[in-house]
Amino acid sequence: MEKGDLVLVAAVAVAHAWQQGMAATEVAILRRKHEIKPPVTDGPPDFIRALRAQQNCLEFGLPFQIILWTSGIFGHQVPSAVLGCYYLISRHKYIKGYIKSPDDRLQPFYHSIRALKGLIAISALGIGNVLLKQYAGVDVWSLIKQQVFPN
């Protein structure tokens, strides 16, 4: 496997790390605005929502990274990166929406879950193909390619 085989997935992973930092920055800005010193986690509603949005993103962060890399390695980097970007855009809207109003977080949250489900599907199909190839001598991707692109 070459570095270029996963460069798109790596770019999404780095963007995700940056997004996690931006969510923490949102909380820090509201801490300063409302003069809330750490480790206090109570305050005005916008601060509590920002803190909760950041925490939720942290809770989903590790599973996202694992499934992003798994789908890129065992599946294909292009659909993995596309779904990863969809996840990041949804999470951005989730954070901004949650700070504004609890109801504004719901649609972006559901979109991010759809992205995760897509990444899980790519991972499962890719892992399944590797297992079949390794233990049964059947390469499903090659069979599909032969059907779609006969020579």
N, C-alpha and C positions, 0 to 999 in steps of 0.2 A: 504494500500500500504506500503510495506517494503522499507527500504533504498536501499537494493540490487536490487529492481525493477528498479531503475534509476541510478545505479552507473556508468554504461557506458556512459549515457548521461551527467552525472555530470563531468566525466573525459574529455569528449569532450568540455564541456563548460569551464572548467579550462584551457585546452589546447588553446582554442580560446582566452581567456584573456591573456595568455602568448604570443600568436601570435600578438595580438594587441600591446603589449609592445615591441616586437621585431621590429615591423614596426616603432614604434616611435624611437627605438634605431638606426635604419638605417638612419632616418632623422637626429638624433643628431650627428651621426658619420660624415655625410656629412656637417652638419653645422660647426663642428670643422675643418674638412678638408679644407673647402672653407672660413672659418672665417666669417660665416654669423650669426650675432647676432639676437636673437628673438627680436621683432616680425617680422622681415624682412622675406618675403616669396618669394623673387626673388633671382636668382642666376644662376649658371651654369645648363645646361640641366639635368645632373644626379640628382642634388639636387631637382629641380622642379619636376622631375618624381617620386623621392622617396616621396616627400611631397604629391604629388597627389595620389600615390598608398596608402599611409597611410590614407589620407582623404577618399578615396573610401572604404577602409576596415572599417573605422569608420562608414561611411554611411550605409554599409551593416551589420555592427555588431549587432545592436539592432534587426533588423528583423531576422537575423540568430538565435540569442539567443531565441527569442520568438518562432519561428517555430520549433527549435530544441527541446525545452522543451514541446511544445504542442504536437509534434509528439511522444515524449517519453512517455508522460502522457496518451494521448488518444489512441495512436497507440501501438507501441511496441519499447522497448529500443534498441534491436539489430539492426534492419534496420535503426533506427534513428541515432544510434551511427556510423554505417557504412557510411551512407550518410553524417553525420557530419564530419567524418574523410576525406571523399572524398572532402568535401568543404574546409577543412583546408589545405589539400595538394594542392588543386587547388589555393587557396589564397596565399600559400607560393610561388608557381611557378609564380603567378601573380605579387607579389611584386618584386621578384628577376628579372623576365622578364621585368617588366616596368622600373626598374632602368637601366637595360641594354639598352633597346630599346622600344619605344612605341608599335611597332608591336608585340613584344614578350609577351605582356600582353593579347592579344586577346583570344587565345585558352584557357588558364587557366581561364580567366574571364567567357567564355561560359560554361566551365566545372563546375564552382562554381554556375552558374545559374541553371544548370541541377540538381545539388545537392539540391538547394533550392526548385526547383519544386518537386523533389521527397519527400522532407520533408513536403511540402504543401499537397501533395497527401496523405501521411500517416496521417497527421493531419485531413484532411477533411474526410477521410474514418473512422478514429477513432471517431471523433466528431459525424459524421453521425450515426455510430453504437450506440453511447451512447444516442443520441436523439431518435432513433428508439426504443431502449430498454426502455428508460425512459417514452416515451409518447405513444408508440404503442405496447409495450410489445413484440417486435421482437428483438431477439439477433442474428444478422447476423453472427457474428464470431462463435457462437455455431452451427448455421445451416451449415456453411462451414465445421467446424470440424467434424460434423456428416457425411457429405458427403465424406470427405477425409479420415477420420479414423473411419469407422463404427465398432461398437462392437457387 
